[in-house]
Amino acid sequence: MTTVTIDQQTIVISTGSVIELDIDGEAVTALVLLAAPEAVILDACDGSMPLVFRAEELPSFRVFDDVA
């Protein structure tokens, strides 16, 4: 689990979370393979290589939750 602060808002990302982030102007849905203070590793589940970001360098993203 790692905590990211964006625009003065704290967001917690955990391994196994599903997030949507903006990459090159397109929305990409990804599974969080690893969420650590040093890095976040994401799988876009599209056959491409996993995406690796330093937590503080994550582009704009939204975390999906299971609350309906």
Secondary structure in CASP SS format (residue, H / E / C, confidence):
PFRMAT SS
TARGET T0000
AUTHOR 0000-0000-0000
METHOD secondary structure of the structure
MODEL  1
M C 1.00
T E 1.00
T E 1.00
V E 1.00
T E 1.00
I E 1.00
D C 1.00
Q C 1.00
Q E 1.00
T E 1.00
I E 1.00
V E 1.00
I E 1.00
S C 1.00
T C 1.00
G C 1.00
S C 1.00
V E 1.00
I E 1.00
E E 1.00
L E 1.00
D E 1.00
I E 1.00
D C 1.00
G C 1.00
E E 1.00
A E 1.00
V E 1.00
T E 1.00
A E 1.00
L E 1.00
V E 1.00
L E 1.00
L E 1.00
A E 1.00
A C 1.00
P C 1.00
E C 1.00
A C 1.00
V E 1.00
I E 1.00
L E 1.00
D E 1.00
A C 1.00
C C 1.00
D C 1.00
G C 1.00
S C 1.00
M C 1.00
P C 1.00
L E 1.00
V E 1.00
F E 1.00
R C 1.00
A H 1.00
E H 1.00
E H 1.00
L C 1.00
P C 1.00
S C 1.00
F E 1.00
R E 1.00
V E 1.00
F C 1.00
D C 1.00
D C 1.00
V C 1.00
A C 1.00
END
